[in-house]
Amino acid sequence: MAMWVISALVVAVGVLASCVGVEVARQRLRSAHRIYRRTASLSTGILDGWSAWFLVGFSTMTMGIRWLYAVGSWLIWTLIGVGFVGLGIRLFHRL
């Protein structure tokens, strides 16, 4: 009986870790879009010529890097969650 509870808890922790990964990635993407919009509005409002081009290019590159970090963090959290779910299933099958 105790092993069933433990395996169910481990599976629940795995699902929770996957959900945390999705939420962390969503927050990082929201933050990246907010910063990009702020920088893009600055470049169109104040600068022109090469300065605006550089600022837009830099903000686009920064947003791309933030997207990569968000996808990486989502992937890590999801892999941790899948590991916990797999461990919980193995514990359940040992019964």
N, CA, C and O atoms as a printed pandas DataFrame, in Angstrom:
     atom_number atom_name residue_name chain_id  residue_number  x_coord  y_coord  z_coord
0              1         N          MET        A               1    0.819   -1.197    0.000
1              2        CA          MET        A               1    0.000    0.000    0.000
2              3         C          MET        A               1    0.861    1.259    0.000
3              4         O          MET        A               1    0.559    2.228   -0.697
4              5         N          ALA        A               2    1.933    1.235    0.786
5              6        CA          ALA        A               2    2.788    2.419    0.882
6              7         C          ALA        A               2    3.517    2.674   -0.439
7              8         O          ALA        A               2    3.755    3.826   -0.803
8              9         N          MET        A               3    3.872    1.604   -1.158
9             10        CA          MET        A               3    4.558    1.782   -2.440
10            11         C          MET        A               3    3.633    2.400   -3.481
11            12         O          MET        A               3    4.084    3.159   -4.339
12            13         N          TRP        A               4    2.349    2.082   -3.411
13            14        CA          TRP        A               4    1.399    2.698   -4.340
14            15         C          TRP        A               4    1.325    4.198   -4.114
15            16         O          TRP        A               4    1.300    4.986   -5.059
16            17         N          VAL        A               5    1.292    4.575   -2.849
17            18        CA          VAL        A               5    1.228    6.001   -2.506
18            19         C          VAL        A               5    2.507    6.706   -2.953
19            20         O          VAL        A               5    2.460    7.805   -3.506
20            21         N          ILE        A               6    3.634    6.072   -2.711
21            22        CA          ILE        A               6    4.916    6.670   -3.098
22            23         C          ILE        A               6    5.003    6.806   -4.614
23            24         O          ILE        A               6    5.422    7.846   -5.121
24            25         N          SER        A               7    4.609    5.760   -5.340
25            26        CA          SER        A               7    4.678    5.851   -6.802
26            27         C          SER        A               7    3.710    6.903   -7.333
27            28         O          SER        A               7    4.037    7.607   -8.288
28            29         N          ALA        A               8    2.539    7.024   -6.740
29            30        CA          ALA        A               8    1.583    8.048   -7.156
30            31         C          ALA        A               8    2.138    9.447   -6.864
31            32         O          ALA        A               8    1.961   10.364   -7.667
32            33         N          LEU        A               9    2.802    9.610   -5.727
33            34        CA          LEU        A               9    3.401   10.909   -5.403
34            35         C          LEU        A               9    4.525   11.261   -6.366
35            36         O          LEU        A               9    4.660   12.414   -6.774
36            37         N          VAL        A              10    5.329   10.270   -6.728
37            38        CA          VAL        A              10    6.432   10.530   -7.654
38            39         C          VAL        A              10    5.888   10.913   -9.039
39            40         O          VAL        A              10    6.426   11.810   -9.688
40            41         N          VAL        A              11    4.831   10.240   -9.488
41            42        CA          VAL        A              11    4.209   10.603  -10.757
42            43         C          VAL        A              11    3.617   12.010  -10.670
43            44         O          VAL        A              11    3.737   12.791  -11.614
44            45         N          ALA        A              12    2.985   12.332   -9.553
45            46        CA          ALA        A              12    2.407   13.672   -9.379
46            47         C          ALA        A              12    3.498   14.748   -9.389
47            48         O          ALA        A              12    3.305   15.825   -9.952
48            49         N          VAL        A              13    4.635   14.455   -8.771
49            50        CA          VAL        A              13    5.748   15.408   -8.789
50            51         C          VAL        A              13    6.255   15.597  -10.216
51            52         O          VAL        A              13    6.609   16.710  -10.607
52            53         N          GLY        A              14    6.290   14.519  -10.991
53            54        CA          GLY        A              14    6.709   14.627  -12.388
54            55         C          GLY        A              14    5.771   15.488  -13.212
55            56         O          GLY        A              14    6.218   16.313  -14.008
56            57         N          VAL        A              15    4.483   15.301  -13.027
57            58        CA          VAL        A              15    3.509   16.119  -13.748
58            59         C          VAL        A              15    3.612   17.575  -13.299
59            60         O          VAL        A              15    3.528   18.487  -14.121
60            61         N          LEU        A              16    3.793   17.790  -12.006
61            62        CA          LEU        A              16    3.950   19.146  -11.478
62            63         C          LEU        A              16    5.206   19.815  -12.043
63            64         O          LEU        A              16    5.184   21.000  -12.378
64            65         N          ALA        A              17    6.295   19.057  -12.147
65            66        CA          ALA        A              17    7.528   19.626  -12.711
66            67         C          ALA        A              17    7.321   20.027  -14.166
67            68         O          ALA        A              17    7.821   21.066  -14.597
68            69         N          SER        A              18    6.602   19.231  -14.916
69            70        CA          SER        A              18    6.319   19.591  -16.313
70            71         C          SER        A              18    5.471   20.854  -16.387
71            72         O          SER        A              18    5.704   21.711  -17.239
72            73         N          CYS        A              19    4.493   20.972  -15.504
73            74        CA          CYS        A              19    3.655   22.181  -15.476
74            75         C          CYS        A              19    4.468   23.405  -15.088
75            76         O          CYS        A              19    4.262   24.486  -15.641
76            77         N          VAL        A              20    5.383   23.248  -14.150
77            78        CA          VAL        A              20    6.248   24.357  -13.754
78            79         C          VAL        A              20    7.106   24.790  -14.937
79            80         O          VAL        A              20    7.318   25.984  -15.149
80            81         N          GLY        A              21    7.600   23.822  -15.708
81            82        CA          GLY        A              21    8.400   24.153  -16.886
82            83         C          GLY        A              21    7.623   24.963  -17.902
83            84         O          GLY        A              21    8.157   25.906  -18.486
84            85         N          VAL        A              22    6.375   24.606  -18.118
85            86        CA          VAL        A              22    5.540   25.350  -19.061
86            87         C          VAL        A              22    5.327   26.777  -18.555
87            88         O          VAL        A              22    5.412   27.730  -19.329
88            89         N          GLU        A              23    5.054   26.921  -17.274
89            90        CA          GLU        A              23    4.800   28.262  -16.728
90            91         C          GLU        A              23    6.060   29.129  -16.731
91            92         O          GLU        A              23    5.986   30.326  -17.009
92            93         N          VAL        A              24    7.214   28.537  -16.424
93            94        CA          VAL        A              24    8.466   29.293  -16.454
94            95         C          VAL        A              24    8.760   29.758  -17.873
95            96         O          VAL        A              24    9.148   30.907  -18.083
96            97         N          ALA        A              25    8.577   28.879  -18.840
97            98        CA          ALA        A              25    8.812   29.262  -20.240
98            99         C          ALA        A              25    7.843   30.350  -20.671
99           100         O          ALA        A              25    8.236   31.282  -21.373
100          101         N          ARG        A              26    6.585   30.247  -20.265
101          102        CA          ARG        A              26    5.596   31.262  -20.629
102          103         C          ARG        A              26    5.978   32.629  -20.055
103          104         O          ARG        A              26    5.868   33.643  -20.743
104          105         N          GLN        A              27    6.425   32.656  -18.806
105          106        CA          GLN        A              27    6.822   33.930  -18.199
106          107         C          GLN        A              27    8.045   34.515  -18.893
107          108         O          GLN        A              27    8.114   35.724  -19.114
108          109         N          ARG        A              28    9.005   33.670  -19.237
109          110        CA          ARG        A              28   10.195   34.176  -19.919
110          111         C          ARG        A              28    9.863   34.719  -21.299
111          112         O          ARG        A              28   10.417   35.737  -21.713
112          113         N          LEU        A              29    8.963   34.052  -22.017
113          114        CA          LEU        A              29    8.571   34.546  -23.334
114          115         C          LEU        A              29    7.797   35.857  -23.228
115          116         O          LEU        A              29    7.979   36.758  -24.047
116          117         N          ARG        A              30    6.936   35.961  -22.219
117          118        CA          ARG        A              30    6.199   37.209  -22.001
118          119         C          ARG        A              30    7.171   38.350  -21.713
119          120         O          ARG        A              30    7.014   39.455  -22.233
120          121         N          SER        A              31    8.165   38.077  -20.890
121          122        CA          SER        A              31    9.165   39.086  -20.568
122          123         C          SER        A              31    9.972   39.484  -21.803
123          124         O          SER        A              31   10.269   40.663  -21.996
124          125         N          ALA        A              32   10.324   38.510  -22.633
125          126        CA          ALA        A              32   11.082   38.805  -23.851
126          127         C          ALA        A              32   10.278   39.690  -24.791
127          128         O          ALA        A              32   10.826   40.632  -25.363
128          129         N          HIS        A              33    8.998   39.409  -24.963
129          130        CA          HIS        A              33    8.167   40.231  -25.839
130          131         C          HIS        A              33    8.001   41.642  -25.289
131          132         O          HIS        A              33    8.003   42.612  -26.046
132          133         N          ARG        A              34    7.858   41.755  -23.982
133          134        CA          ARG        A              34    7.702   43.074  -23.371
134          135         C          ARG        A              34    8.956   43.916  -23.583
135          136         O          ARG        A              34    8.863   45.088  -23.949
136          137         N          ILE        A              35   10.116   43.330  -23.357
137          138        CA          ILE        A              35   11.367   44.069  -23.533
138          139         C          ILE        A              35   11.577   44.421  -25.003
139          140         O          ILE        A              35   12.043   45.516  -25.316
140          141         N          TYR        A              36   11.236   43.499  -25.907
141          142        CA          TYR        A              36   11.388   43.768  -27.340
142          143         C          TYR        A              36   10.496   44.922  -27.775
143          144         O          TYR        A              36   10.935   45.807  -28.510
144          145         N          ARG        A              37    9.242   44.916  -27.322
145          146        CA          ARG        A              37    8.335   46.012  -27.701
146          147         C          ARG        A              37    8.834   47.338  -27.165
147          148         O          ARG        A              37    8.757   48.356  -27.853
148          149         N          ARG        A              38    9.340   47.334  -25.951
149          150        CA          ARG        A              38    9.848   48.576  -25.357
150          151         C          ARG        A              38   11.041   49.099  -26.151
151          152         O          ARG        A              38   11.117   50.293  -26.441
152          153         N          THR        A              39   11.962   48.224  -26.500
153          154        CA          THR        A              39   13.138   48.648  -27.256
154          155         C          THR        A              39   12.772   49.064  -28.675
155          156         O          THR        A              39   13.315   50.038  -29.198
156          157         N          ALA        A              40   11.855   48.333  -29.299
157          158        CA          ALA        A              40   11.439   48.681  -30.663
158          159         C          ALA        A              40   10.735   50.026  -30.700
159          160         O          ALA        A              40   10.933   50.800  -31.636
160          161         N          SER        A              41    9.920   50.314  -29.699
161          162        CA          SER        A              41    9.248   51.613  -29.677
162          163         C          SER        A              41   10.254   52.736  -29.438
163          164         O          SER        A              41   10.082   53.844  -29.947
164          165         N          LEU        A              42   11.287   52.459  -28.679
165          166        CA          LEU        A              42   12.340   53.452  -28.460
166          167         C          LEU        A              42   13.070   53.744  -29.766
167          168         O          LEU        A              42   13.369   54.899  -30.070
168          169         N          SER        A              43   13.356   52.703  -30.534
169          170        CA          SER        A              43   14.127   52.905  -31.759
170          171         C          SER        A              43   13.317   53.642  -32.827
171          172         O          SER        A              43   13.878   54.450  -33.567
172          173         N          THR        A              44   12.030   53.385  -32.922
173          174        CA          THR        A              44   11.238   54.079  -33.939
174          175         C          THR        A              44   10.903   55.501  -33.516
175          176         O          THR        A              44   10.676   56.356  -34.371
176          177         N          GLY        A              45   10.868   55.770  -32.232
177          178        CA          GLY        A              45   10.482   57.090  -31.768
178          179         C          GLY        A              45   11.606   58.088  -31.732
179          180         O          GLY        A              45   11.379   59.275  -31.969
180          181         N          ILE        A              46   12.814   57.648  -31.445
181          182        CA          ILE        A              46   13.897   58.591  -31.195
182          183         C          ILE        A              46   14.965   58.569  -32.285
183          184         O          ILE        A              46   15.387   59.620  -32.767
184          185         N          LEU        A              47   15.390   57.395  -32.664
185          186        CA          LEU        A              47   16.553   57.275  -33.534
186          187         C          LEU        A              47   16.148   57.080  -34.988
187          188         O          LEU        A              47   15.020   56.691  -35.293
188          189         N          ASP        A              48   17.086   57.357  -35.867
189          190        CA          ASP        A              48   16.893   57.038  -37.279
190          191         C          ASP        A              48   18.253   56.693  -37.874
191          192         O          ASP        A              48   19.287   56.999  -37.281
192          193         N          GLY        A              49   18.255   56.073  -39.017
193          194        CA          GLY        A              49   19.503   55.712  -39.679
194          195         C          GLY        A              49   20.123   54.458  -39.076
195          196         O          GLY        A              49   19.429   53.513  -38.700
196          197         N          TRP        A              50   21.462   54.479  -38.995
197          198        CA          TRP        A              50   22.190   53.319  -38.517
198          199         C          TRP        A              50   21.898   53.011  -37.057
199          200         O          TRP        A              50   21.888   51.845  -36.662
200          201         N          SER        A              51   21.668   54.012  -36.273
201          202        CA          SER        A              51   21.399   53.788  -34.848
202          203         C          SER        A              51   20.112   52.999  -34.655
203          204         O          SER        A              51   20.067   52.080  -33.838
204          205         N          ALA        A              52   19.092   53.339  -35.381
205          206        CA          ALA        A              52   17.827   52.610  -35.276
206          207         C          ALA        A              52   17.990   51.188  -35.791
207          208         O          ALA        A              52   17.462   50.246  -35.199
208          209         N          TRP        A              53   18.713   51.032  -36.883
209          210        CA          TRP        A              53   18.941   49.702  -37.433
210          211         C          TRP        A              53   19.676   48.818  -36.443
211          212         O          TRP        A              53   19.323   47.654  -36.251
212          213         N          PHE        A              54   20.716   49.387  -35.806
213          214        CA          PHE        A              54   21.488   48.635  -34.823
214          215         C          PHE        A              54   20.630   48.277  -33.615
215          216         O          PHE        A              54   20.694   47.152  -33.120
216          217         N          LEU        A              55   19.838   49.214  -33.145
217          218        CA          LEU        A              55   19.010   48.965  -31.966
218          219         C          LEU        A              55   17.948   47.909  -32.243
219          220         O          LEU        A              55   17.701   47.051  -31.395
220          221         N          VAL        A              56   17.318   47.955  -33.406
221          222        CA          VAL        A              56   16.318   46.946  -33.762
222          223         C          VAL        A              56   16.989   45.581  -33.920
223          224         O          VAL        A              56   16.455   44.572  -33.459
224          225         N          GLY        A              57   18.140   45.543  -34.557
225          226        CA          GLY        A              57   18.867   44.280  -34.720
226          227         C          GLY        A              57   19.296   43.699  -33.391
227          228         O          GLY        A              57   19.187   42.494  -33.166
228          229         N          PHE        A              58   19.782   44.554  -32.511
229          230        CA          PHE        A              58   20.215   44.097  -31.199
230          231         C          PHE        A              58   19.037   43.594  -30.372
231          232         O          PHE        A              58   19.154   42.577  -29.690
232          233         N          SER        A              59   17.906   44.290  -30.424
233          234        CA          SER        A              59   16.752   43.844  -29.648
234          235         C          SER        A              59   16.178   42.549  -30.213
235          236         O          SER        A              59   15.683   41.716  -29.454
236          237         N          THR        A              60   16.235   42.365  -31.536
237          238        CA          THR        A              60   15.774   41.116  -32.138
238          239         C          THR        A              60   16.683   39.962  -31.741
239          240         O          THR        A              60   16.203   38.870  -31.436
240          241         N          MET        A              61   17.982   40.194  -31.744
241          242        CA          MET        A              61   18.924   39.166  -31.325
242          243         C          MET        A              61   18.724   38.816  -29.847
243          244         O          MET        A              61   18.764   37.645  -29.471
244          245         N          THR        A              62   18.513   39.814  -29.033
245          246        CA          THR        A              62   18.275   39.576  -27.612
246          247         C          THR        A              62   17.003   38.774  -27.400
247          248         O          THR        A              62   16.967   37.884  -26.551
248          249         N          MET        A              63   15.956   39.078  -28.161
249          250        CA          MET        A              63   14.723   38.320  -28.038
250          251         C          MET        A              63   14.932   36.874  -28.479
251          252         O          MET        A              63   14.371   35.962  -27.872
252          253         N          GLY        A              64   15.717   36.652  -29.512
253          254        CA          GLY        A              64   16.013   35.290  -29.948
254          255         C          GLY        A              64   16.751   34.500  -28.883
255          256         O          GLY        A              64   16.469   33.321  -28.669
256          257         N          ILE        A              65   17.690   35.143  -28.220
257          258        CA          ILE        A              65   18.425   34.474  -27.141
258          259         C          ILE        A              65   17.490   34.164  -25.985
259          260         O          ILE        A              65   17.579   33.090  -25.389
260          261         N          ARG        A              66   16.598   35.085  -25.659
261          262        CA          ARG        A              66   15.632   34.825  -24.590
262          263         C          ARG        A              66   14.683   33.683  -24.961
263          264         O          ARG        A              66   14.288   32.900  -24.098
264          265         N          TRP        A              67   14.315   33.586  -26.250
265          266        CA          TRP        A              67   13.498   32.458  -26.706
266          267         C          TRP        A              67   14.252   31.153  -26.502
267          268         O          TRP        A              67   13.674   30.163  -26.053
268          269         N          LEU        A              68   15.543   31.146  -26.830
269          270        CA          LEU        A              68   16.333   29.934  -26.641
270          271         C          LEU        A              68   16.421   29.546  -25.167
271          272         O          LEU        A              68   16.318   28.365  -24.833
272          273         N          TYR        A              69   16.608   30.520  -24.289
273          274        CA          TYR        A              69   16.620   30.232  -22.854
274          275         C          TYR        A              69   15.273   29.693  -22.385
275          276         O          TYR        A              69   15.224   28.774  -21.568
276          277         N          ALA        A              70   14.186   30.256  -22.893
277          278        CA          ALA        A              70   12.858   29.787  -22.499
278          279         C          ALA        A              70   12.622   28.356  -22.959
279          280         O          ALA        A              70   12.103   27.534  -22.203
280          281         N          VAL        A              71   12.999   28.061  -24.189
281          282        CA          VAL        A              71   12.830   26.701  -24.703
282          283         C          VAL        A              71   13.738   25.731  -23.940
283          284         O          VAL        A              71   13.339   24.606  -23.638
284          285         N          GLY        A              72   14.953   26.171  -23.634
285          286        CA          GLY        A              72   15.865   25.328  -22.867
286          287         C          GLY        A              72   15.354   25.032  -21.473
287          288         O          GLY        A              72   15.430   23.894  -21.011
288          289         N          SER        A              73   14.834   26.041  -20.799
289          290        CA          SER        A              73   14.309   25.808  -19.449
290          291         C          SER        A              73   13.077   24.920  -19.493
291          292         O          SER        A              73   12.895   24.060  -18.631
292          293         N          TRP        A              74   12.211   25.131  -20.517
293          294        CA          TRP        A              74   11.049   24.252  -20.662
294          295         C          TRP        A              74   11.484   22.815  -20.895
295          296         O          TRP        A              74   10.918   21.891  -20.310
296          297         N          LEU        A              75   12.477   22.623  -21.737
297          298        CA          LEU        A              75   12.951   21.282  -22.044
298          299         C          LEU        A              75   13.549   20.608  -20.809
299          300         O          LEU        A              75   13.300   19.427  -20.569
300          301         N          ILE        A              76   14.326   21.339  -20.034
301          302        CA          ILE        A              76   14.924   20.768  -18.827
302          303         C          ILE        A              76   13.851   20.372  -17.827
303          304         O          ILE        A              76   13.884   19.263  -17.294
304          305         N          TRP        A              77   12.891   21.267  -17.563
305          306        CA          TRP        A              77   11.820   20.950  -16.623
306          307         C          TRP        A              77   10.986   19.767  -17.115
307          308         O          TRP        A              77   10.571   18.924  -16.321
308          309         N          THR        A              78   10.743   19.707  -18.417
309          310        CA          THR        A              78    9.959   18.601  -18.965
310          311         C          THR        A              78   10.718   17.290  -18.843
311          312         O          THR        A              78   10.124   16.264  -18.511
312          313         N          LEU        A              79   12.009   17.303  -19.103
313          314        CA          LEU        A              79   12.793   16.082  -18.943
314          315         C          LEU        A              79   12.836   15.620  -17.487
315          316         O          LEU        A              79   12.787   14.421  -17.211
316          317         N          ILE        A              80   12.925   16.560  -16.569
317          318        CA          ILE        A              80   12.874   16.203  -15.149
318          319         C          ILE        A              80   11.516   15.587  -14.815
319          320         O          ILE        A              80   11.439   14.590  -14.098
320          321         N          GLY        A              81   10.460   16.181  -15.335
321          322        CA          GLY        A              81    9.122   15.645  -15.101
322          323         C          GLY        A              81    8.950   14.258  -15.684
323          324         O          GLY        A              81    8.372   13.383  -15.040
324          325         N          VAL        A              82    9.444   14.045  -16.898
325          326        CA          VAL        A              82    9.354   12.722  -17.523
326          327         C          VAL        A              82   10.162   11.702  -16.730
327          328         O          VAL        A              82    9.756   10.547  -16.599
328          329         N          GLY        A              83   11.294   12.125  -16.205
329          330        CA          GLY        A              83   12.096   11.231  -15.364
330          331         C          GLY        A              83   11.345   10.806  -14.113
331          332         O          GLY        A              83   11.354    9.631  -13.746
332          333         N          PHE        A              84   10.700   11.753  -13.464
333          334        CA          PHE        A              84    9.925   11.419  -12.271
334          335         C          PHE        A              84    8.730   10.524  -12.602
335          336         O          PHE        A              84    8.427    9.595  -11.854
336          337         N          VAL        A              85    8.060   10.796  -13.704
337          338        CA          VAL        A              85    6.927    9.953  -14.101
338          339         C          VAL        A              85    7.417    8.539  -14.398
339          340         O          VAL        A              85    6.786    7.564  -13.990
340          341         N          GLY        A              86    8.530    8.426  -15.103
341          342        CA          GLY        A              86    9.104    7.107  -15.380
342          343         C          GLY        A              86    9.499    6.376  -14.116
343          344         O          GLY        A              86    9.287    5.168  -14.006
344          345         N          LEU        A              87   10.070    7.089  -13.160
345          346        CA          LEU        A              87   10.432    6.482  -11.880
346          347         C          LEU        A              87    9.196    6.011  -11.130
347          348         O          LEU        A              87    9.191    4.927  -10.546
348          349         N          GLY        A              88    8.154    6.825  -11.148
349          350        CA          GLY        A              88    6.909    6.430  -10.482
350          351         C          GLY        A              88    6.293    5.203  -11.121
351          352         O          GLY        A              88    5.769    4.337  -10.420
352          353         N          ILE        A              89    6.346    5.116  -12.441
353          354        CA          ILE        A              89    5.801    3.939  -13.133
354          355         C          ILE        A              89    6.633    2.700  -12.828
355          356         O          ILE        A              89    6.082    1.618  -12.629
356          357         N          ARG        A              90    7.962    2.849  -12.789
357          358        CA          ARG        A              90    8.804    1.699  -12.424
358          359         C          ARG        A              90    8.535    1.241  -11.000
359          360         O          ARG        A              90    8.498    0.041  -10.728
360          361         N          LEU        A              91    8.346    2.191  -10.089
361          362        CA          LEU        A              91    8.025    1.803   -8.707
362          363         C          LEU        A              91    6.683    1.076   -8.648
363          364         O          LEU        A              91    6.526    0.127   -7.880
364          365         N          PHE        A              92    5.727    1.511   -9.446
365          366        CA          PHE        A              92    4.423    0.868   -9.464
366          367         C          PHE        A              92    4.509   -0.546  -10.033
367          368         O          PHE        A              92    3.820   -1.447   -9.553
368          369         N          HIS        A              93    5.346   -0.748  -11.049
369          370        CA          HIS        A              93    5.462   -2.076  -11.652
370          371         C          HIS        A              93    6.234   -3.054  -10.791
371          372         O          HIS        A              93    6.129   -4.262  -10.998
372          373         N          ARG        A              94    7.008   -2.568   -9.831
373          374        CA          ARG        A              94    7.728   -3.452   -8.933
374          375         C          ARG        A              94    6.810   -4.120   -7.926
375          376         O          ARG        A              94    7.189   -5.095   -7.277
376          377         N          LEU        A              95    5.604   -3.591   -7.800
377          378        CA          LEU        A              95    4.662   -4.173   -6.832
378          379         C          LEU        A              95    4.178   -5.464   -7.292
379          380         O          LEU        A              95    3.378   -6.102   -6.609
